[in-house]
Amino acid sequence: MPLPHILRLGPVEIRTRDYVLIRVETESGIFGEAIGYPRGSPLFEIASNMARRILGGDASMRREVLFKLEQSNVPGRAALTRGLSLLDIALWDIGVKQAKQPLFQFLGGLRKQSEITVVAGYYMDRRSISDVVNEVAALGGAGYERIKIMLKGDDPAFDRKYVSAVSEALPGRIGADAHWTWSTLTEAKRLCCELDQFNLNFLEDPFAASDWRLTRELQQQIKTPLAAGEDVFGPRSFSDLVSGIDILRVDATTCGGLSGAIEAIHIAASAGKTVLPHVFPPLHVHLACAFPNVEAVEIIPKESGADPLDQLLSGCPAPENGKLRPSEEPGVGIVINWEAVERLARRTAVITAES
């Protein structure tokens, strides 16, 4: 789906927001749905191939179905994880619908609403710092307790001025996302040590997900809490990461589905760390309302045009006074508007036992 402007996030340029959506239907007619970003991966092809291989499986044996897929191509696990994640979410959707409960209640039910971290400052290259300061102040006035902005990353002088101005508007309530800008500890420290003075709530993704050792070493040298993990999968990787950061970023659509996300949440809890899920709020709000160390759900305001998720889903929960309530309908919170999807889709596939 085309964005209103080119979205520049550190070294990354995004011109369209791409999604893959799936529906898995059982013989009894109960179905599960999921949505995710390809992020440069051949997710459509991966999910289509996996769909052919799970036909005839027992939807109530979710782990068996997914374990067989994982073990059938161990060397390709990294490339296949996004596909596995969507299938896992869809199978969870089937399971909780069979239980006739919303996901957060199926998981035990801790609370009925979650705090929100709202993302601001999109299309910064087309706006002034004062524009974003006004946006942040308005969001703070609307009840959002924490607001995240994006650093440019390649312009330290601008980023210092930018963070200073925004932090002054809402002291202690601003997070900043570096979007994997740095490749060496030396260059990261040049800016991050200076940003310590602005009392940021957190600094996210200073390095690529694979560079967790650099992230851990940077955390030892600055006081600003670091957040990372949205592209990480596997229990050992999460264990390595949480040993050196304060906030674990978890995304069920990338880390092995809800099964992987729940495992990561428990790993973070055992290390005494909090979790902040990555976008997809209709799904992740259920985790925030089920586990005590999931401290908020992340939202990209639809007014920004940066993530037109609401055009593809039905019944997305709306923020109220800086908080979000999960759907109380049975399921994981993902209800796809297939009429809209079919109108907008570039590719579709229907895979059945007869095909």
C-alpha positions in Angstrom: 0.0 0.0 0.0 1.6 3.3 -1.0 2.5 5.8 1.7 1.8 9.5 1.4 5.6 10.2 1.4 8.8 8.3 1.4 9.4 7.2 5.0 13.0 7.5 6.0 14.0 5.5 9.1 17.8 5.7 9.6 19.4 4.1 6.6 16.0 2.5 5.5 13.6 4.1 3.0 10.0 2.8 2.8 7.9 3.8 -0.1 5.1 1.3 0.4 3.8 -0.5 3.4 3.7 -4.2 2.5 1.6 -6.8 4.2 1.0 -10.5 3.8 -2.3 -11.8 5.2 -3.4 -15.4 5.7 -6.4 -17.4 6.7 -6.2 -21.0 7.8 -9.6 -22.9 7.7 -10.3 -26.2 9.4 -12.7 -28.9 8.1 -15.2 -27.8 10.8 -15.2 -24.3 9.4 -13.4 -22.6 12.2 -10.6 -20.4 10.8 -7.6 -18.5 12.1 -6.1 -15.3 10.6 -2.8 -13.4 10.8 -1.0 -10.5 9.2 2.6 -9.5 9.0 5.2 -7.4 7.2 7.5 -9.1 4.6 10.3 -6.6 5.3 12.2 -7.6 2.2 11.6 -11.4 2.7 9.7 -13.6 0.2 7.0 -14.1 2.8 4.2 -14.7 0.4 6.1 -17.6 -1.2 7.2 -18.9 2.1 3.7 -18.9 3.6 2.2 -20.4 0.4 4.7 -23.3 0.5 4.2 -23.9 4.2 0.4 -23.9 3.7 0.7 -26.8 1.3 2.7 -28.8 3.9 0.3 -28.3 6.8 -2.8 -29.5 5.0 -4.3 -32.4 6.8 -2.7 -31.5 10.1 -4.5 -31.4 13.4 -5.2 -27.7 14.3 -5.5 -28.6 17.9 -1.9 -29.9 17.8 -0.4 -26.6 17.0 3.1 -27.4 18.3 3.3 -30.6 16.4 2.3 -28.9 13.1 4.9 -26.1 13.6 7.6 -28.4 14.9 7.4 -30.6 11.8 7.8 -27.5 9.6 10.7 -26.2 11.7 12.6 -29.5 11.6 12.0 -30.0 7.9 14.5 -27.2 7.1 16.7 -26.4 10.0 19.3 -24.5 7.9 16.6 -22.2 6.5 15.0 -21.4 9.9 16.0 -17.8 9.9 14.5 -17.1 6.5 11.3 -19.2 7.3 10.5 -17.7 10.7 8.1 -15.0 9.5 6.1 -17.7 7.7 6.1 -19.9 10.7 5.1 -16.9 12.8 2.0 -16.2 10.8 0.9 -19.8 10.8 1.4 -20.1 14.5 -0.8 -17.0 15.1 -3.5 -18.4 12.8 -3.5 -21.7 14.7 -3.6 -19.9 18.0 -6.6 -18.0 16.6 -8.3 -21.3 15.9 -7.6 -22.6 19.3 -8.9 -19.7 21.3 -12.0 -19.5 19.1 -12.6 -23.1 19.9 -12.2 -22.2 23.6 -14.7 -19.3 23.0 -12.4 -16.8 24.7 -10.4 -13.8 23.7 -6.7 -14.5 23.8 -5.9 -12.4 26.9 -8.5 -14.3 28.9 -7.3 -17.6 27.5 -3.8 -16.7 28.7 -5.1 -16.0 32.2 -6.3 -12.4 32.0 -4.4 -9.9 34.1 -6.0 -6.6 33.1 -8.6 -5.3 30.6 -6.6 -2.4 29.2 -3.0 -1.5 28.4 -0.9 1.6 28.4 0.1 2.8 25.0 3.4 4.0 23.5 2.5 6.1 20.6 4.9 6.9 17.7 5.3 10.5 16.5 7.5 12.5 14.1 7.0 10.6 10.9 8.2 12.2 7.7 10.7 14.3 9.7 12.5 15.3 6.5 9.4 17.2 5.4 8.7 18.9 8.8 10.4 21.2 11.3 11.4 20.3 14.8 8.8 22.6 16.2 6.1 20.7 14.2 7.0 17.5 16.0 7.3 19.3 19.4 3.7 20.5 18.9 2.6 17.0 17.8 4.2 15.4 20.9 2.7 18.0 23.2 -0.8 17.3 21.8 -0.3 13.5 22.2 0.8 14.1 25.8 -2.3 16.2 26.4 -4.4 13.3 25.0 -3.3 11.0 27.7 -0.3 9.1 26.2 2.2 8.5 28.9 5.1 7.6 26.5 5.9 8.9 23.0 8.5 7.6 20.6 10.3 9.6 17.9 12.8 8.5 15.2 16.3 9.8 15.1 17.9 10.6 11.8 21.0 8.8 12.8 23.3 10.2 10.2 23.2 13.8 11.5 24.3 13.9 15.2 24.0 17.7 15.4 20.4 17.5 14.3 19.5 14.6 16.6 20.9 16.4 19.6 18.9 19.5 18.9 15.8 17.4 18.0 15.9 15.2 21.2 16.6 18.3 23.4 13.5 20.1 22.1 11.1 17.2 22.2 12.3 16.0 25.6 11.8 19.5 27.0 8.1 19.2 26.0 7.5 16.0 27.9 10.5 15.2 30.3 11.1 11.6 30.9 8.3 10.4 28.6 10.2 10.4 25.3 11.7 7.3 23.7 13.9 7.5 20.6 14.4 4.9 17.8 17.8 4.8 16.1 16.7 2.2 13.5 19.9 0.2 13.4 21.9 3.3 12.4 25.3 2.4 13.8 27.7 -0.4 13.0 30.5 0.4 15.5 30.4 1.1 19.2 32.7 4.1 18.6 30.2 6.0 16.4 27.2 5.1 18.6 28.9 6.4 21.7 29.6 9.8 20.2 25.9 10.6 20.2 24.4 8.3 22.8 26.7 9.6 25.6 25.4 13.1 24.8 21.8 12.0 24.7 22.1 10.8 28.3 21.5 14.4 29.5 18.0 14.4 28.1 16.6 11.7 30.3 15.1 9.6 27.5 12.7 6.9 28.5 14.6 4.5 26.2 16.8 4.4 23.1 15.8 1.7 20.6 17.8 -0.4 18.1 21.2 1.3 18.1 22.6 -1.7 16.2 21.3 -4.5 14.0 19.6 -7.4 15.8 22.6 -9.7 15.2 24.9 -7.2 17.0 23.6 -7.9 20.5 27.1 -7.8 21.9 27.5 -4.2 20.8 24.1 -3.3 22.2 25.1 -4.9 25.6 28.4 -3.1 25.6 26.8 0.3 24.8 24.3 -0.2 27.6 27.2 -0.6 30.0 28.6 2.8 29.0 25.4 4.9 28.9 22.6 5.5 31.4 19.8 5.7 28.9 17.8 2.4 28.9 18.2 0.5 25.7 15.4 -1.4 23.9 15.8 -4.0 21.2 14.5 -7.3 19.9 11.8 -6.8 17.3 13.6 -8.9 14.7 15.1 -11.5 17.1 13.8 -15.1 17.3 14.7 -18.2 19.3 15.1 -18.6 23.1 18.9 -18.4 23.1 19.0 -15.2 21.1 16.4 -13.6 23.4 18.4 -14.8 26.5 21.6 -13.2 25.1 19.8 -10.0 24.3 18.0 -9.5 27.6 21.2 -9.9 29.5 22.3 -6.5 28.3 19.3 -4.3 27.8 16.4 -2.9 29.9 13.4 -3.3 27.5 12.8 -6.3 25.2 11.0 -5.5 22.0 8.9 -8.5 20.9 7.0 -9.0 17.7 4.8 -12.2 17.4 4.8 -11.8 13.6 8.5 -12.3 13.4 9.7 -14.3 16.4 7.8 -17.6 15.9 4.3 -16.4 16.4 2.5 -16.1 19.7 4.3 -19.2 20.9 7.7 -17.5 20.4 6.5 -14.2 21.8 5.2 -15.8 25.0 8.5 -17.7 25.4 10.4 -14.4 25.0 8.2 -12.6 27.5 8.9 -15.3 30.1 12.7 -15.1 29.3 12.5 -11.3 29.9 10.6 -11.9 33.1 13.2 -14.3 34.4 15.8 -11.6 33.8 13.7 -8.9 35.5 13.2 -7.0 32.3 10.1 -5.4 30.8 8.7 -6.0 27.3 7.3 -3.6 24.7 5.8 -5.3 21.7 6.4 -4.0 18.2 3.3 -2.5 16.5 0.3 -4.7 15.4 -1.7 -3.5 18.4 -4.9 -5.5 17.9 -2.8 -8.6 18.4 -0.2 -7.5 20.9 -2.6 -5.7 23.3 -3.7 -9.2 24.3 -0.2 -10.0 25.5 0.0 -6.7 27.3 -3.3 -7.6 29.1 -2.1 -11.1 30.0 1.5 -10.7 31.3 2.7 -8.3 34.1 6.1 -7.4 32.5 4.5 -6.3 29.2 4.3 -2.7 30.0 2.5 -1.2 27.0 1.4 -1.7 23.4 2.8 0.4 20.5 0.6 2.3 18.2 1.3 4.2 15.0 -1.6 6.8 14.7 -3.6 6.2 11.6 -3.6 10.0 11.0 0.1 9.7 10.2 -0.5 7.5 7.2 2.6 5.5 8.0 0.9 2.2 8.7 -2.6 1.8 7.1 -3.3 -1.3 9.1 -6.9 -0.2 9.8 -7.7 -0.3 6.1 -7.1 -4.1 6.1 -8.6 -5.1 9.5 -12.1 -4.9 11.0 -12.9 -3.9 14.6 -9.4 -2.5 15.4 -9.6 -1.2 19.0 -9.4 2.6 19.3 -7.2 4.3 21.9 -9.1 6.0 24.8 -7.2 8.4 27.1 -3.8 6.9 26.2 -5.0 3.3 26.8 -6.1 0.4 24.6 -8.6 -2.3 25.3 -8.4 -5.7 23.6 -11.3 -7.2 21.7 -13.4 -9.4 23.9 -14.5 -11.5 21.0 -13.1 -15.0 20.8 -9.8 -15.0 19.0 -6.4 -13.3 18.9 -7.8 -9.9 17.9 -7.0 -10.1 14.1 -10.1 -9.8 12.0 -9.3 -9.3 8.4 -11.5 -7.3 6.0 -11.1 -9.7 3.1 -13.2 -7.5 0.8 -10.6 -4.7 1.2 -7.7 -7.1 0.9 -9.0 -8.5 -2.4 -9.5 -5.0 -3.7 -5.9 -4.0 -2.8 -4.0 -7.2 -3.1 -1.2 -7.6 -5.7 -1.1 -11.4 -5.3 -3.5 -14.0 -3.9 -3.4 -17.8 -3.5 -6.0 -20.3 -2.4 -4.4 -23.6 -1.3 -6.6 -26.6 -0.7 -6.1 -30.3 -0.4 -7.3 -30.6 -4.0 -5.0 -28.0 -5.4 
